[in-house]
Structure formats: structure tokens, C-alpha cells
């Protein structure tokens, strides 16, 4: 199955930023988005594919639907949805007293965290109040043919990011730092997991989450394994097939999964089947700090990410919904649910690169979580 994406890295980044924001404000959808004032999930599927979205997989309350050259069993690169797995593993180790929630992270991984960031705690990595610098540039089409297969180790990526940092580290007190979503936090957390367990991060995810929940279609490939299992959609960037791409984002965004597996994981996480009560409470705890000036992921003035890595936002009826977006070139994904699991949705869209699919996602999540 082929879906051709004619996009540049800048266009991808712009689209993904919009997707991550997931505003549920009453914005007017694009003219090509579903026209109904109160569309259903099926209305949205019936409208696609079009010139913005070439294919879609939507699993709503346990039932999957597709449109375009996509199957209900498709494997997708879940991108930053990986962070939910990472934060859950860390919270499990906190429950086992092997990691301290308020322990400075540098005590575990001094080789990658500069002394200037010695104040950063595990807690602050989990809820994005660490103040770590912006990530270094990642492989892009500007790197020439085969860019999508290039990889970088977590350690090198962190060192490059700290080396490129400008200005002084932010205030040492968490209450003085706004929340700024940052993938570097997840790289550090993954390295901490490896340091305290003596096992690879992949091994811990498999042992603690994938096997207990029977998520047999979910994996974290090795950095040198660009393959994705079948069935899957083939995707292109600037006319180049990038379906096979390096999973170097690792604990930040390197996992592969299916809609059914993600649905099962989200349900187990919300039901408290993966964590004891004290840590389960943290899954939904959002820091009482402001939203960072450069943080486009949260809408409004307040932070929206929880210690568990979930994004909190208000539905039109005033109820909070919780979830996470995640993207890799060719896939825009997300998992969201009401706190009581009354409604839940897992989606994976294949953008064409000719427009912004955010209005579709906004409309989809509102439709899926409405009573």
C-alpha cells in the first residue's frame, strides 16, 4: 500500500506541532474538513481520504474503522506516544524504591547531565519542568539521500543538545520554571531506567508492560532496525519512500504498535493495572505552573502535561480528557480517553503534506469523546 507524501521537514514539523497542541477550542475547521456541526466518528471516516489525509485508522470505544489504503491491523510508528510507556516504567521503578521521585537525575546519569543541571529531579523530567535545553537538530532531508536511516545514540544526542545550548540554565526552583514539553526528558529517563536496572530499556518495557498486557504487536526496535512489520502503509517524503526509518527516538518516540494494542495499554493504564495507588495518582497529576512561552503543546496559560506523560484538556462540556499525540514522518497518531474510560479513541492519520490535518484531529477527538 502506498501513500505518497510530498513534504519537507519544516512542513512536517509545523504539522506535528499543530497536532500536539490538540486544542479543543471552537476553531473553525478547514473548508475540506468534515462539514457537519456535530459530526460522528463515522462521518469523519466517510469524508476521507481527501487532499489532506490520504488514509486513516480510527479505533473508537474498541471498534476500528479505516479509510484509504489502510487496514484495521496496520502497524504504525507511534512517535511520542512512546513517552507514556517510558513514564510508566519509571513510575513502576519509583514504586519499587529503585528510583527516587525527587532525587536529582544527575545522581543516576552524571555522564550525560552537565553539572549545571544538577538540580533537575526525576519528577521534573517526568512532568516537563526540568528546564533542559532545546534538542539538537535531528536527521532530515538536508542530510542527503538515506537521511531517514541515519541514527544517533541517546547519549550523543543529549551531549549534542547540551553543547548547542545557549544562555544560562533556568532557575533552580521548579515553581519558577514553566512547563516546556521537551523530548530530552524522555531520553534521560530511559538512560536512568537502564542504569538502575542493569537491563536495556527495551527489556524493561517488554518485561513490565508488553508481556503482562499481551501487547504482542508492540515493540521498540533496535536503533539499526528500520523495518516495520506488515501490514503497514508505505509513506513518502519529497517523493522518497521513508517507510523504513531509524527508530533512534527510542524512549522518546521510537516504538511501533497497532491501534488495538494502544487501546489495551491506555485502558490498563487508566484502570490502575500497571501502578500501585500512590503512583497511579501521579499519572494524572499536572504541575501547578504556567505554560512555557515556546510550548505550543498546551493551550492557554497553564501547564497541561501530567507526571504520567498525559496531556490534559477540557472538552466542550467542561470534563477533562487525557491522552497523548505522537508523530513520525508519515504518521500522525494519538490516544485519548475520558478519565472514567466511558469513551476512548486511538487514531492514526496519514497526512499528504499538502495541508494541515489538525482540524480533523480536533474534530475527531471531540466527536469520539462526546456522549
Buried (B, 14 or more C-beta within 10 A) or exposed (E): BEBBBEBBBEBBBBBBEBBBBBBBEEEEBBEBBBEEEEBBBEBBBEBBBBEBBBBBBBBBBEEBBBBBBBBBBBBBBBBBBBBBBBBBBBBBBBBEEEBBBEBBBBBBBEEBBBEBBBBBBBBBBBBBBBBBBBBBEBBBBEEEEEBBBBBBEBEEBBBBBBEEBEEEBBEEEBEEBBBBBBBBBBBBBBBBBBBBBEEBBBBBBBEBBBEEBEBEBBBBBEBEEBEBEEBBBBBBBEEBBBBEBBBBBBBBBBBBBBBBBBBBBBBBBBEEEBBEEEBBEBBBBBBEBBBBEEBBBBBEEBBBBBBBBBBBBBBEEEBBBBBBBBBBBBBBBBBBBBEEEEBBBBBBBBBBBBBBBBBBBBBBBBBBBBE
